[in-house]
Amino acid sequence: MFKLFIIGCVAWMLISTYQVEERLNFHKEVKTSINVYETTIGNLNKYGIRFPEVFVAQILHETAGLNSLVYTNCNNLIGMKHNSRGYSKGICRGHARYTTKIDCFKDYKAYQDKYLTYYEQKIVRRKITTNKEYIRFLYWIGYAEDPLYETKLLNWMHKIKAAKIELKDMQSLNL
């Protein structure tokens, strides 16, 4: 009976430790998401990139939470391919290589200026205004190849929103 008690205590400790580690990992993800969001939003506003919530979700999705080699080695925030818009400096891991991450912002803005404007003027014949409409554009242009891309971006957008709430709660508790 005592052995069973000890096994139960050890199991409880392991489960508790796992739950604490999971919570700490969640807090790390929360802070990363918020930092990316706040830093990116500042640059998006500066460079005039439309649909910033979608763009931040694209960054987090395309870089696997800022962990991909394309992000770290190529300064490529969103998996852009090498192109002739003048910002990318070659190919890196099958994607565009940028001198700085700001060059990637500028390239995305040029991409939006060219293709989103065309889509609005020639295809839908109106200015698109919602994130879902913008994601539809990403499918139309061929950027989104994964049939679950919309769901994945919406999940990231939900995580960012939840992270903001969680961070606010953490700050109120002085964590």
DAGI-V524416 format. One record per helix or strand. SS is the DSSP state (H for helix, E for strand). FROM is the first residue (numbers start at 1). LEN is the number of residues. If there is no record, write none. Layout:
BEGIN
ss=[SS:SS]
from=[FROM:FROM]
len=[LEN:LEN]
END
This chain:
BEGIN
ss=[H:H:H:E:E:H:H:H]
from=[2:52:69:91:95:101:131:149]
len=[46:11:6:2:2:23:11:24]
END
